[in-house]
């Protein structure tokens, strides 16, 4: 289907439409058109003057110009400027309601026929209206996938006809229903083709062992209003089985669309084709897997039994072919597919106009509501389609929907209710003239409607004066043909009126019109007529000179102004007025504009060049380089303003302050943000020894932003006595803290030592108790243990009664002196100490030391082992 032209071309044409209105630019006169037909092609605003005595002998005025210019130059009414036009040939009024069996009288689109006459580049516009009438007849053909996976769906639609008819009759009184089914091509690899599967492809399939042979498409029931026939036909159906997952449904869709007579589509009804499946479809080129290389021809191939006979002969149809045939027959295709394949079929709707997609439950229980939703969706929108659009035409659409708002570039309305009218404005434009005169016809049709609008196109590419030729006219000295105000000279003659004869003097005539050898005739800006230049007229100014070499518009410009408006243009050179210099007279010699109020030139931060300051100080800007946030004196330039405001209590309306702060935006604050990266922090000392602070920043508007403290910051003199007391107090606090830390450490150390002492004493008491045992007569007996432990025990026994200690010591010593490691001991430890200490204390200690020494020095392993029996 032909597509609408690209918006880019429309934009370029819109730009061209503005060109003739721009000052100093005349596309018509600068086009150098040599005939009326060439002039008409330049721009739709251009006109051709066919008046014979148009212009003057010494200058050539272009006959191709804007109408206003031609009228001003004396053309009068002898102009050729055709315009595009449109004319309605047939327009029947819209119907408000369907008319039952006489539905062919229902009109849903008006007008029905229009003729347009187009001049290249010139648009013409016409209006059309579309309405979805009430109670419009509906033909619905139910096309079902009967592959094995759809068995449960088949069981659920056995009474579909009755229920669907009940619901559809709520929407229309004229409803018909048809039925067809499909599986896939009965060839390998799409179906089972082995001999054992010919009659039952489900052999060996445990879940469902019996099914009918595979087939491409079967038309089972023509469109009828007898819903019982639909139910009966559905009950007869049985599922089949194919080999691969995709189905051959598009073969069936195409046959249902093109076999109009067999299906029974009515011309005066809304055509709905419901396509139900649970898998993806085969498309064009898939047939090559089965050896089918012939593309589908788009024709009907149903035999007398209403079976698709070309299933095993041609490839599957393409999406383009499918969309074309559906549109040709005004069929709205409804995809009823399972959720997992919804997005694939949703993408198909963008390629097949008039198609909708709905999600089908796994067992088709929601099929009735699905059809109702799809019907309402189709009836709620109107979309125009274009058929047979000529290549050299541009179409522009503007839709006006039920809300009354115009939508340029849109040719679809949605959200309509039954009975609403959608209006469309269509603009037609020819880009060029055809190679030969002909008439084209294209069609506008709402998608899914039978109504259409035929638009006949003719091209206005010739001038009316072109048919009035005057051969050998006296206006052309009898040596040429007069046409549209110009002379077309016969062979051997030349000149605007064919007044010069071509011959040996031609070169002489031509050289007299050249400024120098090799240059163009009349500088390319005039005509050489019998050795004399006739200069063209220009929209930009005057062309003059013997050879048309001079003009008053080709000088240098500044900002689009010739000679900057300070000079005159003479033959390509600016003659500057007094006080201006330069190639384009843009440089003023006056420096007063660079002097500030202090008499400084550019605030001593730049140079005055052509009446404007050129700042040389880094960071300086402004008309007189007066703004410079990074300059060393940036704060001093704003100090006068701040001081004036403080003096007058912050009132900038004071005359003095207004002068000083004329370019400042003042903001009063209580505290200054000192770390602002975009502002310069300024401060100075006031006469009262206070500090005044403010920040300075430049605004995009060119003004300065001053953020000023409300009051200067004034600090108090520090008290010497307070400082002295603070220092002394700090020293005392530090000393006390150090003493407290020392005391804490000493206390911790003493507690650890005391705890260690307590632990050792407890261990000694325990070992003492373990050393002695009470005999049968109540005396103590020493148990065998290492000598050092015994020593500790004896030392402790010194605190016991004298008799008990002496008995125990004698027994111990008698036993020990018999041991090898005690042989060196000669002292009786049980005797009373001679002096010092408690009774036996020194003897026990001496015994302990001697016994320990003997134990460590012995070489007997048994004796050495006693040393390891316990801690010393």
ABEGO torsion letter per residue (X at the ends): XBBBBBAAAAAAAAAAAAAAABBGBBAAAAAGBABAAAAAAABAABBBBABAABEBAABBBBABBBAAAAAAAGAEABBBBBBBBBBBABBBBBBABBAEAAAAABBABOBABBBBBBBBGBBBBBBBBBBBBBGBBBBBBBBBBABAAAAAAAAAAAAAAAAAAAAAAAABABBBBBBBBBBBBBBOAABBABAAAAABAABGBAABABBBBBBABBBABBBBABAAAAAAAAAABBBBBBABABBAAAAAAAAAAABAAAAGBBAABBBBBBBBBABBBBBBGAAAAAGBABBBAGBBABBAAGBBAAAAABBBBBAAAAAAAAAAAGBBBBBBBBAAAAAAAAAAAAABBGBBBBBBBAAGAAAAAAAAAAAAAAAABBBBBBBGBBAABBBBBBBBBAAGBBBBGBABBBGBBBGBBBBBBBBBBBABBBABBBBBBBBBBBBGBABBBBBBBBBBABBAAAABBBBGBAAAGGABBBBGGBBBBBBGBBEAAGABBBBAAAAAAAAAABABBGBBBGGGABBBBGGBBBBBBBAAEBBBEAAGABBAAABBBBGGBBGGGABBBBGGBBBBBBGBBEAAGABBABAAAABBAAGBBGGGABBBBGGBBBBABBGBBEAAGABBAABAAAAAAAAAAAAAAAAAGGBAABAAAAAAAAABBBBBBABBBAABAABBBBBBBBAAGBBBBBBBBBBAAGBBBBBBBABBBBBBBBBAAAAAAAAAAAAAAAAAAAAAAAAAAAAAAAAAAAAAAAAAAAAAAAAAAAABBBBAAGBBBBBBBBAAAAAAAAAAAAABBAAAAAAAAAAAAAAAAABAAAAABABBAABBBABEEBBGAAAAAAAAAAAAAAAAABABAAAAAAAAABBX
